[in-house]
């Protein structure tokens, strides 16, 4: 986490993430954030899974992480 705190520009953060994540992982970030937003809106897990073409387990994991107090700023 110390490394991420040192990223004081979006370009530095982008370069860092491109170095540590695969292209597929990078493309998953917006979808994962959308899952969290939809959960917060009360959309049923099955509906989220169908709309975003993800497994229900992925949605459930997002829900669990949300209930653990993560994603406060999403």
C-alpha positions as CSV (number, residue, x, y, z in Angstrom):
1,X,0.0,0.0,0.0
2,X,3.0,2.3,0.5
3,X,3.7,2.2,-3.2
4,X,0.1,3.3,-4.0
5,X,0.4,6.3,-1.6
6,X,3.4,7.5,-3.6
7,X,1.3,7.7,-6.8
8,X,0.7,11.4,-6.9
9,X,-0.6,11.6,-10.5
10,X,-3.1,9.5,-12.5
11,X,-0.3,8.8,-15.1
12,X,2.0,7.3,-12.5
13,X,-0.9,5.2,-11.1
14,X,-1.9,4.1,-14.6
15,X,1.7,3.1,-15.4
16,X,2.1,1.2,-12.1
17,X,-1.2,-0.7,-12.6
18,X,-0.2,-1.6,-16.2
19,X,3.0,-3.1,-14.8
20,X,1.4,-5.2,-12.1
21,X,-1.9,-6.2,-13.6
22,X,-2.7,-8.1,-16.8
23,X,-4.8,-6.4,-19.5
24,X,-7.7,-8.6,-18.5
25,X,-7.4,-7.6,-14.9
26,X,-7.3,-3.9,-15.8
27,X,-10.5,-4.3,-17.9
28,X,-12.2,-6.0,-14.9
29,X,-11.8,-3.0,-12.6
30,X,-14.6,-0.9,-14.0
31,X,-17.0,-3.9,-14.0
32,X,-16.2,-4.7,-10.4
33,X,-16.9,-1.1,-9.4
34,X,-20.2,-1.3,-11.3
35,X,-21.1,-4.4,-9.4
36,X,-20.5,-2.5,-6.1
37,X,-22.6,0.4,-7.3
38,X,-25.5,-1.8,-8.3
39,X,-25.4,-3.7,-5.0
40,X,-25.6,-0.4,-3.2
41,X,-28.6,0.5,-5.2
42,X,-30.3,-2.7,-4.1
43,X,-30.2,-4.5,-7.5
44,X,-30.7,-8.3,-6.9
45,X,-27.5,-10.4,-7.3
46,X,-28.9,-12.5,-10.1
47,X,-29.9,-9.4,-12.1
48,X,-26.4,-7.9,-11.7
49,X,-24.8,-11.1,-12.8
50,X,-27.0,-11.2,-15.9
51,X,-26.6,-7.5,-16.9
52,X,-22.8,-7.5,-16.4
53,X,-22.2,-11.0,-17.7
54,X,-20.5,-12.2,-14.5
55,X,-21.0,-15.1,-12.2
56,X,-23.3,-14.8,-9.2
57,X,-20.2,-15.8,-7.1
58,X,-18.4,-12.6,-8.3
59,X,-21.4,-10.5,-7.3
60,X,-21.6,-12.3,-3.9
61,X,-17.9,-11.6,-3.3
62,X,-18.4,-7.9,-4.0
63,X,-21.3,-7.9,-1.6
64,X,-19.2,-9.6,1.1
65,X,-16.4,-7.1,0.7
66,X,-18.9,-4.2,0.8
67,X,-20.3,-5.5,4.1
68,X,-16.8,-5.7,5.5
69,X,-16.6,-2.0,5.1
70,X,-14.6,-1.7,1.9
71,X,-15.7,0.4,-1.1
72,X,-16.8,3.3,1.1
73,X,-15.9,5.7,-1.7
74,X,-17.5,3.9,-4.6
